[in-house]
Amino acid sequence: MAKTSVKARALKKPKFKTRAVNRCFKCGRSRGYMGDFGLCRICFRELANEGRIPGVKKSSW
């Protein structure tokens, strides 16, 4: 989990657009960010397994 100050800094509009940081809205993680869902890979997997993300289902072979 990211610190609250880091999350708050990511929400502010940056001085330059290249300084913008994508963060998971649930936990604040910056790595493994999936832009289509606004989640990191870990939170995405948790929510997808619970069936909370519409249109996403676990594939089985």
PyMOL commands that place a pseudoatom at each C-alpha (Angstrom):
pseudoatom trace, name=CA, resn=MET, resi=1, chain=A, elem=C, hetatm=0, pos=[0.000, 0.000, 0.000]
pseudoatom trace, name=CA, resn=ALA, resi=2, chain=A, elem=C, hetatm=0, pos=[1.207, 3.449, -0.890]
pseudoatom trace, name=CA, resn=LYS, resi=3, chain=A, elem=C, hetatm=0, pos=[1.385, 6.197, 1.692]
pseudoatom trace, name=CA, resn=THR, resi=4, chain=A, elem=C, hetatm=0, pos=[-1.510, 8.618, 1.833]
pseudoatom trace, name=CA, resn=SER, resi=5, chain=A, elem=C, hetatm=0, pos=[0.741, 11.530, 0.884]
pseudoatom trace, name=CA, resn=VAL, resi=6, chain=A, elem=C, hetatm=0, pos=[1.869, 9.708, -2.271]
pseudoatom trace, name=CA, resn=LYS, resi=7, chain=A, elem=C, hetatm=0, pos=[-1.741, 8.996, -3.250]
pseudoatom trace, name=CA, resn=ALA, resi=8, chain=A, elem=C, hetatm=0, pos=[-2.703, 12.638, -2.682]
pseudoatom trace, name=CA, resn=ARG, resi=9, chain=A, elem=C, hetatm=0, pos=[0.241, 13.867, -4.757]
pseudoatom trace, name=CA, resn=ALA, resi=10, chain=A, elem=C, hetatm=0, pos=[-0.794, 11.621, -7.655]
pseudoatom trace, name=CA, resn=LEU, resi=11, chain=A, elem=C, hetatm=0, pos=[-4.309, 13.116, -7.655]
pseudoatom trace, name=CA, resn=LYS, resi=12, chain=A, elem=C, hetatm=0, pos=[-3.054, 16.690, -8.023]
pseudoatom trace, name=CA, resn=LYS, resi=13, chain=A, elem=C, hetatm=0, pos=[-2.604, 18.130, -11.519]
pseudoatom trace, name=CA, resn=PRO, resi=14, chain=A, elem=C, hetatm=0, pos=[1.142, 18.120, -12.302]
pseudoatom trace, name=CA, resn=LYS, resi=15, chain=A, elem=C, hetatm=0, pos=[3.054, 21.193, -13.406]
pseudoatom trace, name=CA, resn=PHE, resi=16, chain=A, elem=C, hetatm=0, pos=[4.066, 19.348, -16.579]
pseudoatom trace, name=CA, resn=LYS, resi=17, chain=A, elem=C, hetatm=0, pos=[1.990, 16.553, -18.121]
pseudoatom trace, name=CA, resn=THR, resi=18, chain=A, elem=C, hetatm=0, pos=[4.989, 14.179, -18.297]
pseudoatom trace, name=CA, resn=ARG, resi=19, chain=A, elem=C, hetatm=0, pos=[5.135, 14.163, -14.495]
pseudoatom trace, name=CA, resn=ALA, resi=20, chain=A, elem=C, hetatm=0, pos=[1.708, 12.562, -14.213]
pseudoatom trace, name=CA, resn=VAL, resi=21, chain=A, elem=C, hetatm=0, pos=[1.761, 9.205, -12.417]
pseudoatom trace, name=CA, resn=ASN, resi=22, chain=A, elem=C, hetatm=0, pos=[-0.849, 6.504, -12.901]
pseudoatom trace, name=CA, resn=ARG, resi=23, chain=A, elem=C, hetatm=0, pos=[-1.840, 4.849, -9.641]
pseudoatom trace, name=CA, resn=CYS, resi=24, chain=A, elem=C, hetatm=0, pos=[-4.345, 2.201, -8.662]
pseudoatom trace, name=CA, resn=PHE, resi=25, chain=A, elem=C, hetatm=0, pos=[-7.379, 3.916, -7.163]
pseudoatom trace, name=CA, resn=LYS, resi=26, chain=A, elem=C, hetatm=0, pos=[-7.857, 1.088, -4.660]
pseudoatom trace, name=CA, resn=CYS, resi=27, chain=A, elem=C, hetatm=0, pos=[-4.390, 0.619, -3.158]
pseudoatom trace, name=CA, resn=GLY, resi=28, chain=A, elem=C, hetatm=0, pos=[-2.236, 3.359, -4.728]
pseudoatom trace, name=CA, resn=ARG, resi=29, chain=A, elem=C, hetatm=0, pos=[0.267, 1.033, -6.369]
pseudoatom trace, name=CA, resn=SER, resi=30, chain=A, elem=C, hetatm=0, pos=[2.081, 2.579, -9.348]
pseudoatom trace, name=CA, resn=ARG, resi=31, chain=A, elem=C, hetatm=0, pos=[3.612, -0.512, -10.937]
pseudoatom trace, name=CA, resn=GLY, resi=32, chain=A, elem=C, hetatm=0, pos=[1.552, -3.009, -12.892]
pseudoatom trace, name=CA, resn=TYR, resi=33, chain=A, elem=C, hetatm=0, pos=[-1.113, -0.378, -13.604]
pseudoatom trace, name=CA, resn=MET, resi=34, chain=A, elem=C, hetatm=0, pos=[-3.864, -1.317, -16.079]
pseudoatom trace, name=CA, resn=GLY, resi=35, chain=A, elem=C, hetatm=0, pos=[-5.193, 1.871, -17.632]
pseudoatom trace, name=CA, resn=ASP, resi=36, chain=A, elem=C, hetatm=0, pos=[-8.429, 0.372, -18.966]
pseudoatom trace, name=CA, resn=PHE, resi=37, chain=A, elem=C, hetatm=0, pos=[-9.592, -0.418, -15.450]
pseudoatom trace, name=CA, resn=GLY, resi=38, chain=A, elem=C, hetatm=0, pos=[-7.634, 2.059, -13.306]
pseudoatom trace, name=CA, resn=LEU, resi=39, chain=A, elem=C, hetatm=0, pos=[-6.333, -0.798, -11.160]
pseudoatom trace, name=CA, resn=CYS, resi=40, chain=A, elem=C, hetatm=0, pos=[-3.023, -2.489, -10.501]
pseudoatom trace, name=CA, resn=ARG, resi=41, chain=A, elem=C, hetatm=0, pos=[-2.632, -6.114, -11.540]
pseudoatom trace, name=CA, resn=ILE, resi=42, chain=A, elem=C, hetatm=0, pos=[-3.127, -7.402, -7.991]
pseudoatom trace, name=CA, resn=CYS, resi=43, chain=A, elem=C, hetatm=0, pos=[-6.373, -5.518, -7.305]
pseudoatom trace, name=CA, resn=PHE, resi=44, chain=A, elem=C, hetatm=0, pos=[-7.604, -6.360, -10.806]
pseudoatom trace, name=CA, resn=ARG, resi=45, chain=A, elem=C, hetatm=0, pos=[-7.124, -10.055, -10.159]
pseudoatom trace, name=CA, resn=GLU, resi=46, chain=A, elem=C, hetatm=0, pos=[-8.851, -9.910, -6.775]
pseudoatom trace, name=CA, resn=LEU, resi=47, chain=A, elem=C, hetatm=0, pos=[-11.887, -8.071, -8.135]
pseudoatom trace, name=CA, resn=ALA, resi=48, chain=A, elem=C, hetatm=0, pos=[-12.070, -10.199, -11.296]
pseudoatom trace, name=CA, resn=ASN, resi=49, chain=A, elem=C, hetatm=0, pos=[-12.062, -13.430, -9.278]
pseudoatom trace, name=CA, resn=GLU, resi=50, chain=A, elem=C, hetatm=0, pos=[-14.871, -12.077, -7.098]
pseudoatom trace, name=CA, resn=GLY, resi=51, chain=A, elem=C, hetatm=0, pos=[-16.837, -11.143, -10.235]
pseudoatom trace, name=CA, resn=ARG, resi=52, chain=A, elem=C, hetatm=0, pos=[-16.944, -7.430, -9.420]
pseudoatom trace, name=CA, resn=ILE, resi=53, chain=A, elem=C, hetatm=0, pos=[-15.607, -6.237, -12.789]
pseudoatom trace, name=CA, resn=PRO, resi=54, chain=A, elem=C, hetatm=0, pos=[-18.325, -6.432, -15.446]
pseudoatom trace, name=CA, resn=GLY, resi=55, chain=A, elem=C, hetatm=0, pos=[-17.370, -8.222, -18.668]
pseudoatom trace, name=CA, resn=VAL, resi=56, chain=A, elem=C, hetatm=0, pos=[-14.293, -9.916, -17.208]
pseudoatom trace, name=CA, resn=LYS, resi=57, chain=A, elem=C, hetatm=0, pos=[-14.196, -13.616, -16.457]
pseudoatom trace, name=CA, resn=LYS, resi=58, chain=A, elem=C, hetatm=0, pos=[-11.420, -16.030, -15.649]
pseudoatom trace, name=CA, resn=SER, resi=59, chain=A, elem=C, hetatm=0, pos=[-10.302, -18.064, -18.611]
pseudoatom trace, name=CA, resn=SER, resi=60, chain=A, elem=C, hetatm=0, pos=[-10.011, -21.825, -18.316]
pseudoatom trace, name=CA, resn=TRP, resi=61, chain=A, elem=C, hetatm=0, pos=[-8.320, -24.203, -20.712]
for i in range(1, 61): cmd.bond("trace and resi %d" % i, "trace and resi %d" % (i + 1))
show_as sticks, trace
zoom trace
